[in-house]
C-alpha cells in the first residue's frame, strides 16, 4: 500500500527573461541561435515527500517559489525538470474565484465550477445545500458574481472546493481574505479535514502554520532550504528575516563583555500561599533561565536574566494559574542604546504566541541606555489558566520603535515552565474568573 500522497524529486521551473519583448523574436529567428534571454529559476531541484494524512506547511518570503510549486502540483504549470507524483484526488484553494464567470449568478457558477472539477449535475444537486450553508451569502447567490465583494467571491469559491471530497487539499493563502467568522469556519474545516486527508498549506501567517501543520518546508530563492518541525523552522525563519532586514546579525551567541553569570537560588513555591488546593488548581512548575538557549541579535545588548516571580520579587519555582505574577527581564548594554525596547512572548509547545507585551508604550520608558548599564523591564499581570503542557518565554531587547527597530538580542525559550494540572479552560489559555455563580429562579404559581 502506498503511504505517500505527494512525492517531488528534482523539481525545477525555469523562466526565460528578456530585456525587451522584441528579443524573443530575435532569438527565435537568429540563424546561429544567439541567446537573448537569461534563465530565472523559480524552482531549483526541490525534493520532498508528504505522507498520507500529514499536514505540511510551506513558508518563505514573496518570490521564494511557493505559488509556483503549488501550481505545478495542481497541473496549472508544467515543470522544466524533475518529477511530481500525487496519489488520490487533489483539489486546490489557490486563486479563489478565478474560474468564476462574472456574468453568471452564484448558483450558476457553483454548477459551472463543479463541472470543471469533474462533478456531474446530479452530484452538485446533492451538494448544493451544503455549499450554500458554508458560503452563507444569502440571496446574493441569485445575483451575478460581478456584483459580489471580494470576500463574498472567496466565500463561494471556498464553499465549492470544500464540498468536493478531496484526498489531498492544497491551500495557498486562501484565508487571507474574509472576515474573522469565515476564517474561523475555514480553520474548523481544515482541522476536520486533517482527520482523514492530506493538506499542503502555504501561509505567511506563521501562527497558522504552527497551529495546523505537522511538518514544514522552507523555500528560499526557489530552493528547499530546510524541512522539519514547524516550531524550529518558524523560529529560524523569524531570525533570518530580521537578519536580512537589518543587514547582518550575530548568530546565536552574543558576547557577554564580562557580564556576571546569572544568579540562581531556590525559588518560592506560590502554591503554599494559595488556599484552593485540589485537583482543579492550575499548578505550574517554573524552571530557571537558560542563557545558552538559541538566540540572535546585533549584540549591542544581551538578555542576562528572565524571571517569573511574585509581586515581592521572589523567584517562583512553582506558580498558580490565576494568581498575580511578575515577569522581569534584565539586559546589559555593550554600547549606548537610544530608545531601548524590551518585551516577551509566552509560547506553547507548538511555538504559538499566546500572549506578551513590550515596554514600547510605557510613559516612563527609558530614552537612553548608556554602555555598561543594566536595564530591567517588569511586567505585572494575572497568570492565565494554562492547559497541561510545556510553555516557554521568549525575551528580546531592541532599539528604536515598534515599526523600525534594530534587534540586539532575541532569545528563544529563555525560561521554560510546565503546567501539571489544569481546571477546564476554553481556548489556548483560560482567563481567571473573578467569580462564577448560578442562581435558581423558581416558577411562581399563579
Phi, psi and omega per residue, in radians:
X1 nan 2.312 -3.106
X2 -1.452 2.078 -3.130
X3 -1.714 0.111 -3.122
X4 -1.722 2.202 3.104
X5 -1.564 -0.719 -3.140
X6 -2.371 2.287 3.096
X7 -2.280 2.156 -3.109
X8 -2.135 2.231 -3.131
X9 -2.314 2.077 3.062
X10 1.019 0.557 -3.035
X11 -1.194 2.210 -3.097
X12 -2.381 2.406 3.038
X13 -2.327 2.083 -3.091
X14 -2.012 2.291 3.023
X15 -1.916 2.469 3.052
X16 -1.579 2.166 -3.132
X17 -1.903 2.266 -3.129
X18 -2.018 2.473 3.100
X19 -1.262 -0.471 -3.122
X20 -2.479 2.420 -3.133
X21 -0.979 -0.544 -3.116
X22 -1.216 -0.371 3.124
X23 -1.099 -0.490 3.106
X24 -1.116 -0.744 3.114
X25 -1.199 -0.707 3.115
X26 -1.026 -0.759 -3.098
X27 -1.137 -0.698 -3.099
X28 -1.242 -0.439 -3.075
X29 -1.800 -0.144 -3.048
X30 -1.177 2.262 -3.063
X31 -1.168 -0.451 3.132
X32 -1.769 0.244 3.119
X33 0.944 0.759 3.114
X34 -1.078 2.442 -3.076
X35 -1.611 2.122 3.138
X36 -1.895 -0.030 -3.066
X37 -1.969 2.948 2.959
X38 -2.169 2.571 -3.091
X39 -1.495 2.338 3.034
X40 -2.042 2.119 -3.114
X41 -1.580 1.718 3.039
X42 -1.202 -0.586 3.008
X43 -2.373 2.466 -3.088
X44 -2.434 1.756 3.048
X45 0.966 1.005 3.124
X46 -1.564 2.343 -3.108
X47 -2.373 2.307 2.997
X48 -2.980 2.853 3.033
X49 -2.281 2.472 3.069
X50 -2.151 2.141 -3.127
X51 -1.402 2.730 3.101
X52 -1.067 2.360 3.141
X53 1.577 -0.125 3.124
X54 -1.448 2.639 2.933
X55 -2.042 2.034 -3.036
X56 -2.085 2.257 3.106
X57 -1.675 2.576 3.051
X58 -2.057 2.134 3.132
X59 -2.070 2.830 -3.137
X60 2.664 2.774 -3.113
X61 -1.273 2.934 3.049
X62 -1.021 2.331 -3.123
X63 1.557 0.067 -3.119
X64 -1.329 -0.299 3.130
X65 1.935 0.163 -3.068
X66 -1.114 -0.913 -3.109
X67 -1.158 -0.633 3.089
X68 -1.065 -0.756 3.113
X69 -1.035 -0.827 -3.095
X70 -1.149 -0.651 3.132
X71 -1.177 -0.556 3.059
X72 -1.232 -0.734 -3.137
X73 -1.087 -0.548 -3.119
X74 -1.638 0.007 3.089
X75 1.499 0.093 3.122
X76 -1.255 -0.644 3.101
X77 -2.026 2.686 3.060
X78 -1.781 2.273 -3.136
X79 -1.241 2.698 3.049
X80 -1.423 -0.397 3.135
X81 -2.915 2.856 3.132
X82 1.619 -3.130 -3.079
X83 -2.274 2.548 3.071
X84 -2.300 2.237 3.053
X85 -2.145 2.305 3.023
X86 -2.222 2.519 -3.113
X87 -2.183 2.156 -3.093
X88 1.769 3.060 -3.136
X89 -1.353 2.120 -3.086
X90 -1.864 2.203 3.039
X91 -2.179 2.648 -3.038
X92 -2.223 2.416 2.971
X93 -1.857 1.400 -3.076
X94 -1.796 -1.779 3.122
X95 -1.540 1.494 -3.007
X96 -1.085 2.296 3.119
X97 1.527 -0.072 -3.103
X98 -1.122 -0.484 -3.117
X99 -1.587 0.090 -3.138
X100 -1.358 2.517 3.000
X101 -1.591 2.016 -3.042
X102 -1.121 -0.352 -3.120
X103 -1.448 -0.324 -3.127
X104 -1.534 2.743 3.092
X105 -1.298 2.982 3.096
X106 -1.054 -0.763 3.134
X107 -1.070 -0.786 -3.130
X108 -1.126 -0.641 3.117
X109 -1.231 -0.517 3.063
X110 -1.058 -0.848 -3.136
X111 -1.200 -0.642 3.131
X112 -1.112 -0.814 3.128
X113 -1.173 -0.648 3.095
X114 -1.051 -0.712 3.114
X115 -1.131 -0.703 3.106
X116 -1.087 -0.532 -3.130
X117 -1.573 0.101 3.039
X118 1.603 0.189 3.141
X119 -1.647 2.485 3.112
X120 -1.406 2.917 3.109
X121 -1.081 -0.656 3.138
X122 -1.108 -0.713 3.102
X123 -1.122 -0.708 -3.137
X124 -1.208 -0.556 3.054
X125 -1.029 -0.732 -3.132
X126 -1.182 -0.658 -3.055
X127 -1.488 -0.202 -2.960
X128 -1.009 -0.828 -3.093
X129 -1.068 -0.717 3.132
X130 -1.151 -0.658 3.120
X131 -1.141 -0.797 -3.134
X132 -1.131 -0.663 3.127
X133 -1.151 -0.716 -3.133
X134 -1.204 -0.747 -3.107
X135 -1.170 -0.723 3.057
X136 0.925 0.923 3.095
X137 -1.977 0.220 3.020
X138 1.102 -2.459 -3.067
X139 -1.274 -0.082 3.104
X140 -1.129 -0.299 3.117
X141 -1.121 -0.294 3.134
X142 -1.632 -0.039 -3.121
X143 -1.794 2.739 3.094
X144 -1.055 2.515 -3.112
X145 -1.101 -0.431 3.137
X146 -1.120 -0.260 3.096
X147 -1.592 -0.030 -3.073
X148 -1.432 2.651 2.913
X149 -1.340 2.916 3.124
X150 -1.086 -0.651 3.123
X151 -1.124 -0.696 3.122
X152 -1.176 -0.661 3.116
X153 -1.105 -0.762 3.120
X154 -1.101 -0.728 3.122
X155 -0.999 -0.838 -3.082
X156 -1.178 -0.760 -3.136
X157 -1.112 -0.749 3.120
X158 -1.104 -0.737 -3.112
X159 -1.075 -0.653 3.115
X160 -1.153 -0.844 -3.075
X161 -1.068 -0.785 -3.016
X162 -1.232 -0.193 3.122
X163 -1.835 0.345 -3.076
X164 -1.798 0.180 3.010
X165 0.979 1.014 -3.138
X166 -1.481 2.745 2.966
X167 -1.641 -0.629 3.127
X168 -2.199 2.236 -3.130
X169 -2.027 2.212 3.127
X170 -1.942 2.141 -3.008
X171 -2.127 2.174 -3.130
X172 -2.173 1.689 3.086
X173 0.896 0.533 -3.093
X174 -1.216 -0.335 -3.092
X175 -1.636 0.071 -3.093
X176 -1.286 -0.391 3.139
X177 -1.987 2.434 3.122
X178 2.177 2.736 -3.119
X179 -1.352 2.977 -3.039
X180 -1.066 -0.643 -3.113
X181 -1.157 -0.722 3.140
X182 -1.209 -0.688 3.100
X183 -1.048 -0.734 3.107
X184 -1.112 -0.668 3.104
X185 -1.115 -0.722 3.118
X186 -1.133 -0.712 3.119
X187 -1.132 -0.660 3.083
X188 -1.108 -0.714 3.098
X189 -1.083 -0.798 -3.107
X190 -1.100 -0.665 3.109
X191 -1.148 -0.674 3.090
X192 -1.206 -0.669 3.134
X193 -1.108 -0.580 3.130
X194 -0.997 -0.483 -3.066
X195 -1.168 -0.409 -3.086
X196 -2.356 -0.157 -3.055
X197 -2.222 -3.139 -3.132
X198 -1.948 2.393 -3.114
X199 -2.215 2.324 2.945
X200 -1.966 2.026 -2.881
X201 -2.123 2.078 3.095
X202 -1.908 2.250 3.123
X203 -2.799 2.575 2.976
X204 -1.487 -0.157 3.100
X205 -1.459 1.716 -3.072
X206 -1.134 -0.545 3.103
X207 -1.123 -0.623 3.090
X208 -1.158 -0.679 3.093
X209 -1.126 -0.769 3.131
X210 -1.104 -0.692 -3.060
X211 -1.286 -0.581 -2.941
X212 -1.807 -0.515 -2.857
X213 -1.740 2.603 3.054
X214 -1.525 -0.626 3.091
X215 -2.426 2.956 3.116
X216 -2.431 2.617 3.054
X217 -2.075 2.280 -3.137
X218 -1.877 1.978 3.075
X219 -1.696 2.417 3.099
X220 -2.507 2.123 3.133
X221 0.903 0.694 3.063
X222 1.499 -0.067 -3.122
X223 -2.039 2.707 3.079
X224 -1.396 1.895 -3.100
X225 -1.383 -0.699 -3.105
X226 -2.796 2.741 3.048
X227 -2.431 2.238 -3.107
X228 3.120 -2.701 -3.095
X229 -1.247 2.500 3.135
X230 -0.990 -0.687 -3.101
X231 -1.081 -0.866 -3.095
X232 -1.145 -0.755 -3.108
X233 -1.198 -0.696 -3.140
X234 -1.158 -0.680 3.104
X235 -1.120 -0.763 3.131
X236 -1.176 -0.640 3.132
X237 -1.124 -0.757 3.092
X238 -1.026 -0.778 -3.107
X239 -1.083 -0.873 -3.070
X240 -1.222 -0.499 3.072
X241 -1.133 -0.760 3.105
X242 -1.157 -0.672 3.091
X243 -1.019 -0.822 -3.114
X244 -1.110 -0.688 -3.108
X245 -1.219 -0.522 -3.026
X246 -1.882 0.179 2.980
X247 1.245 0.686 3.070
X248 1.852 2.144 -3.115
X249 -2.319 2.477 3.080
X250 -1.014 2.426 -3.052
X251 -1.624 2.192 2.946
X252 1.160 -1.056 -3.031
X253 -1.812 2.400 3.041
X254 -1.990 2.262 -3.058
X255 -1.104 2.367 -3.005
X256 -1.352 -0.441 -3.091
X257 0.948 0.732 3.041
X258 1.416 0.244 3.134
X259 -1.181 2.381 -3.136
X260 -1.107 2.607 3.068
X261 -1.107 2.699 3.141
X262 -1.162 2.301 3.114
X263 -1.552 2.146 -3.071
X264 -2.193 2.048 3.101
X265 -1.936 -2.946 3.103
X266 -1.408 2.196 -3.057
X267 -1.479 2.840 3.109
X268 -1.355 2.500 3.076
X269 -1.680 1.810 -3.080
X270 -1.170 -0.324 -3.130
X271 -1.128 -0.494 -3.049
X272 -1.151 -0.446 -3.126
X273 -1.731 0.122 -3.109
X274 -1.851 2.243 -3.024
X275 -1.439 -0.447 -3.026
X276 -1.410 1.104 3.114
X277 -1.251 2.656 3.117
X278 2.388 -3.094 -2.998
X279 -1.261 -0.230 -3.122
X280 -1.654 -0.042 3.108
X281 -1.348 2.460 -3.089
X282 -1.552 1.559 -3.108
X283 -1.509 2.223 -3.042
X284 -2.213 2.069 3.111
X285 -1.501 2.245 -3.070
X286 -1.931 2.253 3.121
X287 -1.696 -3.129 -3.060
X288 -1.645 2.718 3.095
X289 -1.009 2.334 3.138
X290 -2.031 1.771 -3.100
X291 -1.222 -0.178 -3.108
X292 -1.596 0.035 3.117
X293 -1.135 2.766 -3.099
X294 -1.000 2.342 -3.103
X295 -2.671 2.967 3.094
X296 -2.733 2.923 3.098
X297 2.714 2.957 3.135
X298 -1.207 -0.415 3.086
X299 1.643 0.113 3.098
X300 -1.240 -0.306 3.078
X301 -2.695 2.817 -3.120
X302 -2.369 2.325 3.007
X303 -1.196 2.114 -3.097
X304 -1.866 -0.258 3.124
X305 -2.846 2.497 3.003
X306 -2.342 2.115 -3.067
X307 -2.146 2.487 2.856
X308 -1.873 2.015 -3.003
X309 -2.425 3.044 3.100
X310 -1.410 3.016 3.094
X311 -1.139 -0.273 3.073
X312 -1.583 0.181 3.100
X313 1.171 0.425 3.025
X314 -1.568 2.213 3.127
X315 -1.103 2.345 -3.082
X316 -1.668 2.312 2.956
X317 -1.645 -0.456 3.011
X318 -2.360 2.409 3.073
X319 -2.177 2.919 -3.115
X320 -2.241 2.197 3.104
X321 -1.011 2.332 -3.114
X322 1.718 -0.197 -3.122
X323 -1.640 2.833 3.108
X324 -1.262 2.290 3.101
X325 -2.394 3.010 -3.114
X326 -2.451 2.263 2.964
X327 -1.760 2.180 3.119
X328 -2.068 2.201 -3.138
X329 -2.084 2.200 3.111
X330 -1.936 2.434 3.117
X331 -2.423 2.391 3.133
X332 -1.853 2.316 -3.074
X333 -1.600 2.388 3.037
X334 -1.650 -0.328 3.087
X335 -2.624 2.874 3.132
X336 -1.078 2.401 3.101
X337 -2.109 2.289 3.059
X338 -1.652 2.303 3.140
X339 0.893 1.080 3.114
X340 -1.194 2.525 3.092
X341 -2.166 2.306 3.050
X342 -2.145 2.592 -3.124
X343 -2.876 3.064 -3.131
X344 -2.633 2.757 2.968
X345 -2.248 2.470 2.942
X346 -1.739 2.206 -3.093
X347 -2.117 2.633 3.074
X348 -1.548 -3.031 -3.043
X349 -1.146 -0.368 3.108
X350 -1.517 -0.076 -3.108
X351 1.528 0.137 3.113
X352 -1.289 2.306 3.097
X353 -1.309 2.063 -3.099
X354 -1.597 -0.808 3.080
X355 -2.892 2.938 -3.138
X356 2.969 -3.116 3.130
X357 -2.879 2.998 3.100
X358 -2.330 2.990 3.099
X359 -1.543 0.112 -2.990
X360 -0.981 -0.708 -3.008
X361 -1.752 0.196 -3.139
X362 -1.318 2.276 -3.099
X363 -1.070 -0.638 -3.088
X364 -1.615 0.417 -3.081
X365 -1.041 2.481 3.108
X366 -1.207 2.232 -3.100
X367 -1.538 -0.394 3.121
X368 -2.587 2.365 3.087
X369 -1.994 1.901 -3.127
X370 -1.164 2.763 3.102
X371 -1.118 2.388 3.094
X372 1.542 -0.109 3.127
X373 -1.624 2.891 3.119
X374 -2.008 2.318 3.096
X375 -1.908 2.288 -3.138
X376 -2.068 2.164 3.073
X377 -1.859 2.361 -3.093
X378 -2.134 2.270 3.134
X379 -2.160 2.032 3.131
X380 -1.809 2.340 -3.139
X381 -2.878 2.935 2.993
X382 -1.483 2.182 -3.139
X383 -1.154 2.168 3.129
X384 -1.116 2.897 3.019
X385 -1.408 2.156 -3.023
X386 -1.912 2.226 3.007
X387 -1.006 2.637 -3.117
X388 -0.970 2.351 -3.136
X389 2.645 -3.054 -3.094
X390 -1.724 2.495 -3.124
X391 -2.416 2.840 3.097
X392 -2.576 2.772 3.052
X393 -1.944 2.187 3.022
X394 -1.743 2.249 -3.090
X395 -2.129 2.682 -3.095
X396 -2.677 2.678 2.966
X397 -2.287 2.314 -3.119
X398 -2.346 3.117 -3.107
X399 -2.384 2.215 3.118
X400 2.220 -2.341 3.122
X401 -2.135 2.989 3.130
X402 -1.085 -0.591 -3.102
X403 -1.465 -0.537 -3.054
X404 -2.449 1.739 -3.067
X405 -2.516 2.867 3.061
X406 -1.882 2.206 -3.130
X407 -1.505 2.010 -3.102
X408 -1.631 -0.635 3.071
X409 -2.738 2.109 3.093
X410 -2.168 2.105 -3.093
X411 -2.105 2.114 3.125
X412 -1.377 2.550 2.998
X413 0.868 0.744 -3.094
X414 -1.137 -0.643 -3.137
X415 -2.334 2.127 -3.126
X416 -1.741 2.553 2.969
X417 -2.589 2.793 -3.001
X418 -2.346 2.175 3.056
X419 -1.510 2.043 -3.075
X420 -1.571 -0.723 3.138
X421 -2.281 2.683 -3.087
X422 -2.656 2.316 2.915
X423 -1.208 2.841 -3.095
X424 -1.087 2.208 3.067
X425 -2.309 2.626 -3.068
X426 -1.910 2.201 -3.100
X427 1.766 -2.961 -3.123
X428 -1.216 -0.583 3.014
X429 -2.404 2.816 3.096
X430 -1.946 2.492 3.081
X431 -1.505 2.316 3.091
X432 -1.224 1.974 -3.132
X433 -1.283 2.435 3.078
X434 -1.296 -0.532 3.042
X435 -2.836 2.582 3.036
X436 -2.342 2.100 -3.083
X437 -2.291 2.769 2.973
X438 -2.237 2.654 -3.134
X439 -2.416 2.268 3.135
X440 -1.675 2.114 3.103
X441 -1.825 1.892 -3.111
X442 -1.343 2.528 3.118
X443 -1.222 2.289 3.139
X444 -1.476 2.447 3.085
X445 -1.601 2.195 -3.140
X446 -1.442 nan nan
